[in-house]
Amino acid sequence: MATAKSESTSTPNKLSAFSRMLQGEAAGIFVVVFFILFPFLFAWITGTSVIDGPSKFWQGQLISFFIMAIYAMSYDLVIGYSGILSFGHAAFFGGGAYTLGLFLKYFGANITNSYRVTIGSVNITEILLLIVGILLVILVSILLGLLFSAVSARVKGVYFAMISLAMADALYILSKSTDLAKWTGADEGLHGVPVPVWINPTQHRLLFYFVALAFCVIMYLLARRVVDSPTGRVFVALRENESRVRMIGYDPLTYRTLAFVVSAVLAGLAGGLYSLWNMGATPSMIGVSTTINALIMTILGGIGTLIGPIIGAGLMQIVGQFFYQWFGARWPLVFGLIFIALVVFLPYGIIGTFRMRKQSLKQGWNRLLGLVTGKKSQ
């Protein structure tokens, strides 16, 4: 009887916990639902086709936003949660792009022409090759993450930032090398990557849009799970005081390595998806400007928030597109001025500043309501 009673009381508790979780994630669920419905709503409002015209164009803009949001989140794991300033983060992003692009172009195409794997009458060769390519991206990203973490054991702070920049620049020079032009295309980059027909962004833009959206949501949930775990708490402690972390029995190098590996995998997968989206990879994806973009997106939204870098990516990708239409080639100057203003008035980013001032904003709102309604605020 006691067991039955405890089971009956635990069920409402579980339901109430699930209800509280849904209420806490209501804004995120709303945003995801909005992006799911966006292509259809936009086509309906503009009276155009969902697979062509303006709807297809804005699907492409949002695909870039989803990919860069993942990339910005990965950078936030390093600088925001672990407190490690790196100027070589583009090495992970570009490394993932080149890994998947090279595999599909020079190995995947030959395998597809020589072999055919089917389940019944369904040809799954391209799907299997894409899975293998993704696994290779993860492997290369892990190796790069281990390399960066090994260097971080020797130097820290601004010295590590400079060395990480040099390491990424070495990969950048390697990608532009004329000795590897046969494979990488040197300055022109790697082009003509044979993307599987079923996910081809030109022929099936709407499907690619939903794949990119789902991938962004999954990567966010994965990153959130990491930062909310005990390991994520150690990341934060490492950012605040490395000596104290060592004093209480945690090895800083181990957790720096975990931070780099997780961040590298997320950035590498984002780069791999970007290579599918562009059907290629270019040296600029490994360049310092790509790392600076991640830094700007993270600062705009709020360091150490995960949601903040997503908002920062949206500002750069979506708002930047409007600025380009309004100001033409001068739009980076306008965006730079706005960025300076945001840093001055929102020093912790949009989300970071909001969280710090949420209580005072709530009190101010209550006082305003009290003045309007004539009631004393609580």
N, C-alpha and C positions, 0 to 999 in steps of 0.2 A: 504493500500500500504506500509506504514511504517513497519507494522508487517511482511508482506511478505518479504520485503527487509532485515529486521533484521534476519529472519529465513534463508534466502538464504546466508547471510554473515556468520552466525554462523556455517553452515555446513562445509565450507572449514576450518574454525578455528578448529572445532572438529577433522576433518581429519588430519590437520597438527599436532595437539596435539597428536593424536594417532600415527602418523608417528614418531614424536620425541620420544614417549614412546618406540616404537619398536626399534628405533636406540639406545636408552639408554640401553635397555635390550637385545641387539643383542647377546652379549657374552653369557648371561644366556640361551637364546633360543637355541643357537648353542650347548651349553653343554648338555642341556636336549635332543635335537634331537640326539646328539652323543650317549648318554646313551640308548636311545630308539633303535637305530640301532646297538648298540654294539654286542649283542648276535648273530645277523645275519652276521655282518661283520666279527666277530672273527671266526665263523663257516666257512664262505666262504674262508677267508684267510688261515685257517689251514686245510681246506678240511675235517672237522669233522661235526658231527651232532650238531644241535643247542640245542638239548635236552639231550645230553649225552657227556661224555668225558670232554676235557679241557674247552669247552664252558660252561658246567654245573658247573665246578669248579669255574671259574672266575665269573660266575653269583652269586655264593654263596659269594665270596669275596666282590663283589659290594653290595650285600644285606646287609652284615655287615657294609659296609661303609655308606650306606644310613641311616641305623638305628643309627649308632654312630654320624653321622652328625646332626641328629635331636637332639640327646642327648647333643652334644656340643653346638648347637645353644641355647638350653634351658638354659645351664649354662651361656652362654654369656649374656643372658637377665638379669641375676642376677648380675654377677660380672662386665660385660662390660658396661652395660647401667645404672644399678642402683648403681654400686659401692659397692655391698655387697659381702664380702668375706665369702664364705660358704664352709666348708669341709664336709658337710653332704648331698650334692646333690644326691648322689647315693641312698638315701632313697626314692626319687621320682621314680628313674629308676627301682630299685628293687621292690618297692612297687607296681608299675604298672605291673611288670612281675608276681609277686606272686598273685596279685589280679585276673588277667585274667587266669593264670594257675590253681589256686584253683577252680575258678568258673567253668571252662570248664571240669575239671577232676571230681569234686565231686558233682556238681549240674547239669551241662550241660549234662553229660552222662546219669544221671538218668532221666532227663526230656526227652531226646531223646528216651530212651527206653520205656517211658510211654506214651508220647504224640507225635502227628504228625500233623503239620500245613502245609496245602497245598494250593496252588493257582492253581485250575484246577488239573492237574496231577503232578505239580511240588512241590516237598517237600522243603519247605523253613524253616524248623525247625532249622537247623544248622545255617542258615544265621541270623535268629532272635536271637538265643542264642549268636552268636558272637557280634551282635549289643548291646545286653544287657550287655555282658561282657565288651565291650568298654565303655559303659556308667558307669559301676561300676568302671572301671579304672579312668575315669574322676572324679567321685565322691570321690574316695579315694585320688586321687592326690590333689583335692581341699582341702580336710580335712588336709592333710599333709602340704600343702602350708600355710593354715591358722595357723597351729600349729607353723611352723617355723616363720611366721610373728609375731605371738604373743610373741614369745621369743625375736625377734629382737627389740620389743618395750622396753624391759628391758635393754638389753646389746647391744653394738655395737662394730665394729672393730674386733680386734683379739679375744676379749672375746666372741663375737658371733661366730666367726669361731671355737673356741674350744667347745662351747656348741653345735653347729650344728654337730660337729664331734661326740660328746658324744651321741646326739640323734640318729644319723644314726647308731652308734655302738650298741645302745640299740636294734634297729630293727635287726641288724646283729646277735646279740646274741639270740634274740627271734627266728629268722629263723633257728638257729642251735640248739635250745633247744630240748632236748630229750622228754620233755613233749608234744611237738607238732610234734614229729617225724611221727606220724600216718598221719598227714596232709602235713607237709612241707618236710618230708624226712630227717630232721636234717642236718648233715654234707653232706650227699650225695645229698641233694637238691630234688626238686620236678621234677619228670620225668614221662614220659608217658602221657603228656597232649594230649587229643584227638583233634587234629586240624581237622577242617572240611575237608573232602576229596577234595573238589573243590579248596582249597587253600593250601593243604598239600605241604610243600616245598620239600619233597622227591619225590613225585609223579608228582607234577606240578611246578617244579622249575622255569620255564620261566614265568608262571603266577604270582608266588610269587615275582619274580624279578620286574615285572611291577607294582605290587601292592606297593612294597616297594619304588620304584622310584616315583610313583605318590604321595604316602604319604609324602615322603621327600619334593617334590616340594610344596605340599599343606601346609605343616608345615612351610616351608620357607616363602611362601607368607603371611601366617598368622602372623608369627613373624615380617616380614617386615612391614605389615600393622600396627602392634602394635607400633613399634619403630618410624614409620613415623607419627603417630597420635599425637594429643596434649598430650595424656597421656604419650606417649613415650618421648616427650620433657620434661615432668616433671620428668621422670625417670632420664634423663641425668642431669637435674638441681639438682636433689636429690644427684646424684653422685658428682657433683661439689661443692655444698654448701647447706647442709641441713638447716642451719639456715636461709639462704636467702629464701629458698622455703617456710619455715614457715612464714617468714616475709611478703611475698606477698600473703598469704592467702591460701596456699595449706597445707593439713595435711600430713606430711611425712609418718605417719603410714599407712594411706589409700593407698598411692601409693606404699609403700613397700609391702603391702599386695597384691595389684594387680600384682606387679612384681613377687612375690613368687608364686601366684596362676597360672599365665600364664606359668611361667617357670616350675612349678610342673606338670601342665597338659601336656605340650610338652614332658617332660622327662618321665612321666608316660606312655604316649601313645607309646613312643619309647621303653620303657621296655616291654609293652604289646606285641608290634610287635616282639620284640626279643624273648619273650617266645613262640610265634608261630613259629618263625624261628628255635629255639633250641628244641621245643616241651617240654619245661620245664623251671625251674628257679633254680638258685643256690645261696647260701649265698654270694658268691663272688660278685654278682651283687649289693649287698648293702654295700660291704666292702669299706674301705677307698681308696683302689687302683683304684676302679671305678671312684671315685670323682677325684683322682689325674689324671687319664687319661683324664677326661673332662677338667681339668685345663691345662694340657699339650697341648691338641688339640686347646684350645682357645688361649693360648699364642703363639703357633706356627703360627697360621693363623693371629692373630691380635685381641686383645680385643676390643669389641665394634664395630664390623664390620659385624657380621652375616655370611658374605661370608668367612671370615677368619677361623672360627671354622670348616666350611665345608672342607676347604683346609687342615686344621690340621688333621681332621678325615681321609682324603684321604692319608695323609702322614703316619699316624700311621697304617691304615688298609692295604693299597695297597703296599706302599713302605716297610712297615714292613714285608709283606709277602715275598718280594724279598730278604730282609735282612736275613730272616729266611732260605731261600733256599741257600743263599750264605755263611752265617756265622754260621748256625745251632743255637745251644743253646746260642751262644755268641752274638746274634744279638741285645739284649737290650743294651749291652755295647756300640756297635757301634752306635746305635740310640741315646744313651745318649750323646755321644761325639758330634754327629751332632746337637743335640738339644742345647748343650752348645754353639756351634759355631753360631747357628742361633740366639740365644738370645743375644750374644755379638755383632754380626754384623747387626742383624735386631732386634733392641731392642723393636720395636713396632709390631713385627710379620711381616709376609710376606705382607699381605694386608695393615696393618697399616703403615709400613715403606714406602711402595710404594706410598700410598696416601700422606704421608707427603713430600716425595721427588719427586712427580710427576712433579711439575713445574720445578725443577732444572734438572730433567732428560730430560724433553721436551726441555729446553734451550740448554742443552748439545747436544742433538740430532740435533737441528737446527744448532748449530755451526759446528757440524761434516758434516752435509749436505752442509753447506756453504763452508767448506774447500774442499769438494769433487767436488762440482759444480762450485766453483769459485764465488759464489754469496754471498753477505753479508746477514747474518741471520737477521730476524726481531726480 
